[in-house]
Amino acid sequence: MSHRLKQYLKPLMIATNIMGSDFAWLDTILITLVNLYHQFLNPTLNGVVCAAVFTSLEKHWAKADQSISILAVVLNSYVHASAFATNSPYCTPENLWELVEMAYLRFYGIQPNGDFQVAFGQYLQGSGDWTDTKMGLAFWQADADDKKIPVNLIQVWRESITSNGTSRLVLLATHILSIIPNTAATECLFSKFGIVHSAQPSWYLG
C-alpha cells in the first residue's frame, strides 16, 4: 500500500519542490508540468487519481501566461524548440516568430526590427552568433555542475551581445527568463532582513 501511495505522491512532491524553489523560472515550470502530465499517463495508475491530476494541471495552464511560458522554453539555449513534439505548431519558425513578435510588442510597445528577426531566426537554427560554441554552453554547464546549481541562463544570454539585432534579442530573452512566478526569493529576503533588523512594535515611530 505504501509503495502504491508513493507512486502518486513522489512526483507531486518533486514538482512542488521544483516550482517553489529560487530557480523556478518559467521554462522550468512548464517543463515540470509537462513531465508531471506524462508521468500520470501511466496506464497502471488509478484512473480517477490521474484524471484529478490532469484537471488540476489544465487549470494551472489555463491561468498561466501561456505564450510567454512557451517562449521561455524556446529561449532556454539548451532546449530551443526540441522540447516540442514534431507535430507541434511550436516547431515551426513562423509560429514561434508570431509569439516572439507579440511578446516584443507587449513588453516594449514597438515592433521588432529586421535585425531582430534575423537574429531570432539564426538563434532557432543555432547558427551565426548562436552556435553552442559561441554561446559557451559547455562552459556554463560545467561551471554550474561544479557549483551544483542550475545554469544561469541570464548570464549565458548577457555574454552573447555582439550586435544591435542580438542585443535586442538578448534584452527580450533576459526579460522573460528573469521571471520567477513564486515568492520564494522574496520570502527568503524577508527572513534574512528579520535576522539583521528586529521588527518594531506598531506604535514605534522613531
C-alpha positions, 0 to 999 in steps of 0.5 A: 500500500505504501509503495502504491501511495508513493507512486502518486505522491513522489512526483507531486512532491518533486514538482512542488519542490521544483516550482517553489524553489529560487530557480523556478523560472518559467521554462522550468515550470512548464517543463515540470508540468509537462513531465508531471502530465506524462508521468500520470499517463501511466496506464497502471495508475488509478484512473480517477487519481490521474484524471484529478491530476490532469484537471488540476494541471489544465487549470494551472495552464489555463491561468498561466501566461501561456505564450510567454511560458512557451517562449521561455522554453524556446529561449532556454539555449539548451532546449530551443524548440526540441522540447516540442513534439514534431507535430507541434505548431511550436516547431515551426519558425513562423509560429514561434516568430508570431509569439516572439513578435507579440511578446516584443510588442507587449513588453516594449510597445514597438515592433521588432526590427529586421535585425531582430528577426534575423537574429531570432531566426539564426538563434532557432537554427543555432547558427551565426552568433548562436552556435553552442560554441559561441554561446559557451554552453559547455562552459556554463554547464560545467561551471554550474555542475561544479557549483551544483546549481542550475545554469544561469541562463541570464548570464549565458544570454548577457555574454552573447551581445555582439550586435544591435539585432542580438542585443535586442534579442538578448534584452527580450530573452533576459526579460522573460527568463528573469521571471520567477512566478513564486515568492520564494526569493522574496520570502527568503529576503524577508527572513534574512532582513528579520535576522539583521533588523528586529521588527518594531512594535506598531506604535514605534515611530522613531 
